[in-house]
């Protein structure tokens, strides 16, 4: 019985040690301390809990920013699939704005790649603490977190946005169909073109016509509402109403 208990204890200690070595939750200096305390497992286990929650709190800013970005992406997906309307989208964006206000520049800077590079240089003693702090202040002065989040929100409003459906004016009709199929109908000349469309960054739609009507064109989305669409081709503005 005693031998079994000793064997189980040794197995647990070795298992915990291997987990510490390969764990992404601890920094190098923390792993060294935890490795040394292997000779006294209770102290090691207490330190594991202390370091884990310490690191979790230190990474809280990154968690908050990641959650904010994830919420924006989820809203974008819901909007693109027609699961929420424009009014619902605006209400959700108000919630995001409130959450955004709770993130300080000091928290946000710690989530950037530049901060992580500087932190790594500090750990390797290639930067002094004073140099590190000066560079962080310079980095913070260049950051505009609110602007970057606002740009993401703009992309939600103008990226795929209930673009699916039929839109027309007195001269032509555009049909954005399922599976990215596209159809253009010229009412004046009574001609029809078919192709496909792809939604790009910066509020653009790329339309590529099929072989018989080779060619492509870019539409720059200006605004989309529930019943009307505004876009530009070059400097020319077009306004269309949504029809059944």
MOLIN-V767501 format. One record per backbone hydrogen bond with DSSP energy under -0.5 kcal/mol. CO is the residue of the C=O (numbers start at 1). NH is the residue of the N-H. Records with the same first field share a line. If there is no record, write none. Layout:
CO = NH, NH
This chain:
1 = 5
2 = 6
3 = 7
4 = 8
5 = 9
6 = 10
7 = 11
8 = 12
9 = 13
10 = 14
11 = 15
12 = 16
13 = 17
14 = 18
15 = 19
16 = 20
17 = 21
18 = 22
19 = 23
20 = 23
23 = 26
27 = 31
28 = 32
29 = 33
30 = 34
31 = 35
32 = 36
33 = 37
35 = 38
36 = 39
37 = 40, 44
38 = 41
40 = 43, 44
41 = 45
42 = 46
43 = 47
44 = 48
45 = 49
46 = 50
47 = 51
48 = 52
49 = 53
50 = 54
51 = 55
52 = 56
53 = 57
54 = 58
55 = 59
57 = 60
59 = 63
60 = 64
61 = 65
62 = 66
63 = 67
64 = 68
65 = 69
66 = 70
67 = 71
68 = 72
69 = 73
70 = 74
71 = 75
72 = 76
73 = 77
74 = 78
75 = 79
76 = 80
77 = 81
78 = 83, 84
79 = 82, 162
85 = 89
86 = 90
87 = 91
88 = 92
89 = 93
90 = 94
91 = 95
92 = 96
93 = 97
94 = 98
95 = 99
96 = 100
97 = 101
98 = 102
99 = 102
100 = 103
102 = 104
104 = 108
105 = 109
106 = 110
107 = 110
108 = 111
109 = 112
112 = 116
113 = 117
114 = 118
115 = 119
116 = 120
117 = 121
118 = 122
119 = 123
120 = 124
121 = 126, 127
122 = 125
128 = 132
129 = 133
130 = 134
131 = 135
132 = 136
133 = 137
134 = 138
135 = 139
136 = 140
137 = 141
138 = 142
139 = 142, 143
140 = 143
144 = 148
145 = 149
146 = 150
147 = 151
148 = 152
149 = 153
150 = 154
151 = 155
152 = 156
153 = 157
154 = 158
155 = 159
160 = 163
165 = 176
166 = 243
167 = 174
168 = 241
171 = 187, 188
172 = 169
173 = 185
174 = 167
175 = 177, 183
176 = 165
177 = 180
178 = 181
180 = 197
181 = 177
182 = 195
183 = 175
184 = 193
185 = 173, 187
186 = 190, 191
191 = 186
193 = 184
194 = 210
195 = 182
196 = 208
198 = 200, 206
201 = 204
203 = 221
204 = 200
205 = 207, 219
206 = 198, 208
207 = 209, 217
208 = 196
210 = 213
211 = 214
215 = 209
217 = 207
218 = 220
219 = 205, 221
220 = 232
223 = 230
227 = 242
228 = 225
229 = 240
230 = 222, 223
231 = 238
232 = 220
233 = 236
236 = 233
238 = 231
240 = 229
241 = 168
243 = 166
